[in-house]
């Protein structure tokens, strides 16, 4: 029987740090198969992936991932807790025995931290001027003397909490993040941050890209046009300026009259970065605002983001990944989707189709309809 280790990833894009994590996950788990649960065309912090999910799936398979499964947009573009819950549902359905994840403090006992019960009635949770993640961190410090305030540590903590809530016990493998920090904009070693690499790609600095990505990733990205919020700003700005305020209030996470602030800023600022800085407040992080903007652009209301049933969408596999999928197929309780046709678009994948359709306007190739999984020989 084949065994599997799961990795939750965005591969935005796949770089040397991901290669290191992949190799460490396979070695430390002693698993036969590595499964990546990968965000589609929009990522957790509320931004378009720099390349579409098919290019990033090819990158992952070329680097040694055996099976790539899509994390649906209603889980992928969410705060860390909901992102983690959606990912862990897929990891456990796929029968993974282990979960590997990068983090800043691998010495933390994430399994134990995941069982901590935070008291929502504590004084930390009555400070409505603070973002919810900050309140969680404050509660952890005061109740348990633990400081979890680094991006990957936060995700690891939420993976463990989600597994505990699902009643699942996986072997957790925290892997030390090496090289640049999460938001480091500089390229100093072969292990650069995703943020820095995306900046290199947008500015066309191909020679530096080759130093921080596997050769297969460099090759696959060479003919692709990098995507960013600026790519979609004309479409988003049009939505903000022409959609009725009543309709905007229905968009997922639109609260406290933000629709007025968004419209006024869209009218005033012709450039996305200036618009985003004008909208930002102390209460709302950039990620919170950007996730809201994804909902506006894709016309996603609360029901499309919260009242969805998970499914298992296969994006690609190699021979080993295909064999593993056959092995566990009968135990998977979720719908398994490998080909998208018109009938499916009226059910589970409607939100995903909307997300892909906007990207398709830039890539000029079908992102969902009649696409089959990529098979690496």
Number of C-alpha atoms within 10 A of each C-alpha: 7 13 15 25 28 33 26 26 21 25 23 23 26 25 27 22 22 23 18 16 20 25 14 19 24 20 11 14 21 13 17 16 22 28 23 27 26 25 28 29 30 26 25 22 19 22 19 25 24 25 25 24 24 18 17 27 29 22 24 28 21 17 20 15 25 24 31 30 27 25 30 29 25 22 23 25 28 21 18 20 18 18 25 23 20 23 29 26 19 23 25 19 16 24 20 22 17 24 25 24 24 27 23 21 17 16 10 16 13 20 20 12 18 18 15 14 10 12 13 12 8 11 11 19 17 11 11 10 10 15 15 16 15 14 19 18 17 20 21 21 14 11 14 12 10 14 14 21 16 13 15 20 22 19 21 30 23 22 28 27 24 23 22 18 12 13 9 13 13 20 14 20 23 25 20 17 21 18 16 20 18 18 12 15 17 15 19 12 12 18 22 26 24 25 18 18 25 21 17 18 20 14 10 14 12 14 10 14 23 16 17 24 22 19 17 17 23 20 13 15 19 13 8 14 14 21 20 16 18 13 14 18 18 15 13 20 23 14 19 23 15 10 13 11 14 9 12 24 18 18 24 21 19 18 11 9 11 16 21 14 13 22 21 16 21 25 13 12 14 13 13 19 13 13 20 17 11 16 18 17 10 9 12 15 15 17 17 19 20 21 23 21 26 23 24 25 21 20 19 22 19 15 12 18 20 12 9 16 13 19 22 21 22 20 25 25 26 19 12 17 24 15 16 24 17 10 14 15 15 8 10 16 11 16 12 13 17 16 15 17 12 11 10 14 16 11 11 18 23 15 22 21 22 19 25 24 20 17 24 17 12 14 17 9 12 14 24 21 16 12 14 14 19 19 15 16 6
